[in-house]
Amino acid sequence: MLRFQTEKQVVRDYYNALDDADGTGITTVLKHHTAADYIWRAFHPFHQQTDVQTVSELFWQPFRHAVTHMQRRMDVFIAGDNFIDDGASVWVCSMGHLIGLFDAPWLNIQPTGKLIMLRYAELHKVANGKIAETAFFFDIPHFMIQAGYTPFPHQTAAHMVQPGPAPHDALLFLGADPSEGQKTMDAINSMIADLGQWQNDVPLEVELARSWHDDMIWWGPAGIGATYTIARYAKQHAGPFRAAFSDRSGTGHIARIAEGHYGGFFGWPNFTARQTGDFMGLPPRDTLCEFRVIDIYRRAGGKLKENWIFIDMLHFLNQQGVDVLAQLKEHPSVPQ
């Protein structure tokens, strides 16, 4: 028997209606497909909302006005029982890009009239035929770079439009073998128990090799970038990040799911840490910051092979006293 088909259909129906709607029709779609006590969590400057009209008017209507002829290009579509609440809830996960023509300003980012992509990952809690909660995380700095801006001149890894999984097999509309999903959840949990604690009892690359293939790909957010192989990941992200932050809290997630060879999680926040060293060109601020993150994983064999990461970099910087979007408001011209 295929599992999660009802929940997946709820989300697919929502996407079909949302992507076809326009203007105030977006509000109608949200009201129809969400629960009365709906919770919507998103990146800075949108944050958490509980009123669908606000969600429509704050995010969707301005975005759809700015990015015309929008299409949804999904690379991952999975569902699963939530590990965090012992399977009491079911969540559906989608990851990909919202693409269109950037024809009007958005968040003071000036239009290019050209094709643009908003990289996103989204998890929906589905209950009683409605979407009860949404975590909708998207890479605004990645969008800015496509429009010609340079918000992060000190990026340590590579900037690129991230492709989907190498096997092109993550659109699990019809489900997958539950035993494979359990293997993926076990691999993710093992990684969290190990790497997520920042232990220093072994060298970083040795620690990483316990959970990751040597030719892992880490598709990081704009500001950090993408990196390939354990050695380069350690050099271009994990090592610098650990060196820059201390007092990391434990990992806290709201949802963690897996299906087939794919899985993921999100937290609000996932963890807190204090910047005590240089990071992304920022000097130490000694500020305890929260990190909002969605991670999507691909497992191959017993280890993790690919990882797509969505970190609210604008929220992190805002906690450090750097308001990237306010700077755009002061200097709105398109960069030359």
C-alpha positions in Angstrom: 0.0 0.0 0.0 1.4 3.4 -1.0 1.7 5.8 1.9 1.2 9.5 2.2 -0.8 9.8 -1.0 -3.6 11.8 0.5 -1.2 14.3 2.1 0.8 14.6 -1.1 -2.3 15.3 -3.2 -3.3 18.0 -0.8 0.0 19.8 -1.4 -0.1 19.2 -5.2 -3.6 20.6 -5.4 -2.4 23.6 -3.4 0.5 24.2 -5.7 -1.6 23.9 -8.8 -4.1 26.4 -7.5 -1.5 28.8 -6.1 0.7 28.8 -9.2 -2.3 29.6 -11.4 -3.7 32.3 -9.1 -3.0 36.0 -9.3 -3.6 39.1 -7.1 -6.3 38.7 -4.5 -7.0 35.2 -5.9 -3.9 34.1 -4.1 -5.6 34.9 -0.8 -8.6 32.8 -1.8 -6.3 29.9 -2.6 -4.6 30.1 0.8 -7.9 30.3 2.6 -9.2 27.2 0.8 -6.1 25.0 1.3 -5.0 25.9 4.9 -6.3 25.2 8.3 -8.0 27.9 10.5 -5.0 28.0 12.9 -2.4 27.9 10.0 1.2 28.8 10.8 3.5 30.1 8.1 7.3 30.4 8.7 9.6 32.1 6.3 12.9 33.9 6.0 13.7 37.5 6.9 11.9 39.9 6.3 8.8 37.8 6.4 9.3 35.7 9.5 6.3 33.9 11.1 2.7 34.7 10.2 -0.6 33.2 11.2 -3.0 35.1 8.9 -3.3 33.9 5.3 -4.3 37.4 4.0 -1.1 38.8 5.5 0.9 35.9 3.9 -0.7 36.8 0.6 -0.2 40.5 0.8 3.2 40.4 2.4 4.9 37.8 0.3 3.0 36.2 -2.5 1.3 39.1 -4.2 4.4 41.3 -4.3 6.6 38.4 -5.5 4.2 37.4 -8.2 3.9 41.0 -9.4 7.6 41.3 -9.6 8.3 37.8 -11.1 5.9 37.4 -14.0 5.0 34.2 -15.8 6.2 32.2 -12.8 6.8 28.5 -13.0 7.5 26.0 -10.3 10.4 23.7 -11.1 10.6 20.9 -8.5 13.6 18.7 -7.9 12.4 17.0 -4.7 9.0 15.9 -3.6 8.8 13.6 -0.6 6.6 13.0 2.5 7.1 11.2 5.8 6.1 10.6 9.4 7.6 13.3 11.6 10.5 11.7 13.6 10.3 14.6 16.1 6.8 13.8 17.4 7.2 10.0 17.0 5.1 10.0 13.8 2.1 11.9 15.2 2.2 14.2 12.2 2.8 13.9 8.4 4.9 16.4 6.5 5.3 16.9 2.8 8.5 18.4 1.4 9.1 20.2 -1.9 12.4 21.7 -3.1 13.3 23.5 -6.3 13.1 26.9 -7.9 10.4 29.4 -8.7 11.3 30.8 -12.0 10.0 33.7 -14.1 10.8 37.1 -15.6 12.0 39.7 -13.1 9.9 42.6 -14.3 9.3 44.8 -11.3 11.2 45.7 -8.0 11.0 43.2 -5.1 12.4 44.0 -1.7 14.1 47.0 -3.3 15.9 44.7 -5.6 15.7 46.3 -9.1 14.3 44.3 -12.0 16.4 43.0 -14.9 13.7 42.0 -17.3 15.4 38.7 -17.5 14.9 35.1 -16.4 15.5 34.7 -12.6 15.1 31.9 -10.1 14.1 31.9 -6.4 15.7 28.8 -4.8 13.3 27.3 -2.2 12.6 24.4 0.1 9.2 24.0 1.7 7.8 21.6 4.3 4.0 21.4 4.9 2.3 19.7 7.8 -0.9 18.2 6.4 -3.8 17.2 8.8 -7.5 16.6 8.1 -7.1 17.5 4.4 -5.6 20.9 5.0 -2.1 22.4 5.3 -1.7 23.2 9.0 1.9 24.5 9.0 4.4 25.6 6.4 8.1 26.2 6.6 8.9 28.1 3.3 12.6 29.0 3.2 14.2 30.7 0.2 17.5 32.2 -0.8 17.0 35.9 -1.3 20.8 36.7 -1.5 20.9 34.1 -4.3 18.2 36.0 -6.1 20.1 39.3 -5.6 23.3 37.9 -7.1 21.3 36.8 -10.3 20.1 40.4 -10.5 23.6 41.8 -10.4 24.2 42.6 -6.8 27.2 41.5 -4.6 25.8 41.1 -1.1 28.5 38.8 0.1 32.0 39.6 -1.3 33.7 37.2 1.1 32.0 34.0 0.0 34.4 31.1 0.6 32.8 28.5 -1.7 31.3 28.6 -5.2 28.2 30.5 -6.2 25.9 28.7 -8.7 22.3 27.8 -9.5 22.0 24.6 -7.6 20.9 21.5 -9.6 18.6 18.8 -8.2 19.8 15.3 -7.2 22.3 13.6 -9.5 20.0 10.6 -10.1 17.0 12.8 -10.9 14.8 10.4 -8.9 13.5 12.5 -6.0 10.0 13.4 -7.3 8.3 10.6 -5.2 4.8 11.3 -6.3 4.0 7.5 -5.9 6.1 6.9 -2.8 9.0 4.6 -2.1 10.0 1.5 -0.2 9.6 2.3 3.6 12.7 0.4 4.4 14.8 2.8 2.3 13.2 5.8 4.1 14.2 4.2 7.4 17.8 3.8 6.2 17.8 7.5 5.2 16.4 8.6 8.5 19.1 6.5 10.3 21.8 8.1 8.3 20.5 11.6 9.0 20.1 10.9 12.7 23.6 9.4 12.9 25.0 12.6 11.3 23.1 14.8 13.7 24.3 12.8 16.7 27.8 13.1 15.5 28.6 16.2 13.4 25.8 18.2 14.9 27.5 18.2 18.3 30.8 19.8 17.1 32.9 17.3 19.0 36.7 17.8 18.7 37.9 14.4 19.7 39.0 13.6 16.1 40.1 15.7 13.1 37.2 17.3 11.3 37.7 15.3 8.0 37.8 12.0 10.0 34.6 13.0 11.8 32.9 13.9 8.5 33.9 10.7 6.9 31.8 8.8 9.4 28.6 10.2 7.9 29.5 11.4 4.4 30.9 10.0 1.2 34.2 11.4 0.2 32.8 12.9 -2.9 29.9 14.6 -1.1 28.4 17.8 -2.5 27.2 20.5 -0.1 24.9 22.9 -2.0 25.2 25.8 0.5 23.3 29.2 0.5 24.6 32.3 -1.2 27.1 33.9 1.1 28.7 30.5 1.8 28.4 28.7 -1.5 28.6 25.2 -2.8 31.5 22.9 -2.1 32.6 19.4 -3.3 34.4 16.5 -1.4 34.9 16.2 2.3 38.3 17.9 2.1 37.0 21.0 0.4 33.9 21.1 2.5 36.0 21.1 5.6 38.2 23.9 4.2 35.6 26.0 2.6 32.7 25.8 5.1 32.8 23.5 8.1 36.2 24.5 9.3 35.7 28.3 9.0 32.3 28.0 10.5 33.4 26.1 13.5 36.4 28.5 14.0 34.1 31.5 13.9 31.4 30.3 16.3 31.3 29.0 19.8 28.6 28.2 22.4 26.6 26.3 19.9 23.3 25.0 21.3 21.9 21.5 20.7 20.0 20.8 17.5 16.3 21.6 17.7 13.9 20.6 14.9 10.1 21.0 14.4 10.0 18.4 11.6 12.3 15.7 10.4 11.2 13.2 7.6 12.6 10.7 5.1 11.2 8.8 2.2 13.3 6.6 -0.1 16.8 7.9 -0.5 15.8 11.5 0.5 15.1 13.3 3.8 15.2 16.6 5.5 14.4 18.8 8.5 13.8 22.3 9.7 13.9 24.2 13.0 12.8 27.5 14.3 15.6 28.0 15.0 17.7 24.9 14.4 20.4 26.1 16.8 22.0 29.1 18.3 25.7 30.1 18.3 27.9 33.0 19.2 30.2 34.6 16.6 33.6 34.9 18.3 35.8 34.9 15.1 35.8 36.4 11.6 33.0 35.1 9.4 31.9 36.2 5.9 34.0 39.4 6.3 32.3 40.2 9.6 34.5 40.8 12.7 33.6 39.0 15.9 30.4 40.5 17.5 30.1 38.2 20.4 26.4 38.1 19.7 24.4 34.9 20.3 22.6 34.3 17.0 19.8 31.9 16.0 20.0 30.0 12.7 16.9 29.1 10.8 17.7 26.2 8.4 16.2 23.6 6.1 18.4 20.8 5.1 17.6 18.3 2.4 19.7 15.1 2.0 20.3 12.4 -0.5 21.6 9.1 0.8 23.7 6.6 -1.2 24.4 3.3 0.5 24.9 3.9 4.2 26.1 7.5 4.0 25.0 10.9 2.8 26.0 12.0 -0.7 24.3 15.4 -1.4 23.0 18.1 0.9 20.9 21.2 -0.1 21.0 23.9 2.6 18.8 26.9 3.2 20.0 29.2 5.9 18.4 32.6 6.6 21.5 34.6 6.0 19.7 37.9 6.1 18.2 37.1 9.5 21.7 36.1 10.8 23.2 39.4 9.5 20.3 41.4 10.9 21.1 40.0 14.3 24.7 41.2 13.8 23.5 44.7 13.0 23.8 44.4 9.2 20.5 45.0 7.4 21.1 44.1 3.7 17.6 45.0 2.6 17.7 48.4 4.3 20.9 49.2 2.5 19.2 48.4 -0.8 16.4 50.9 0.2 19.0 53.6 0.7 20.8 52.8 -2.5 18.2 51.2 -4.8 20.0 51.6 -8.2 20.8 48.6 -10.2 24.5 47.8 -9.9 26.6 48.4 -13.0 
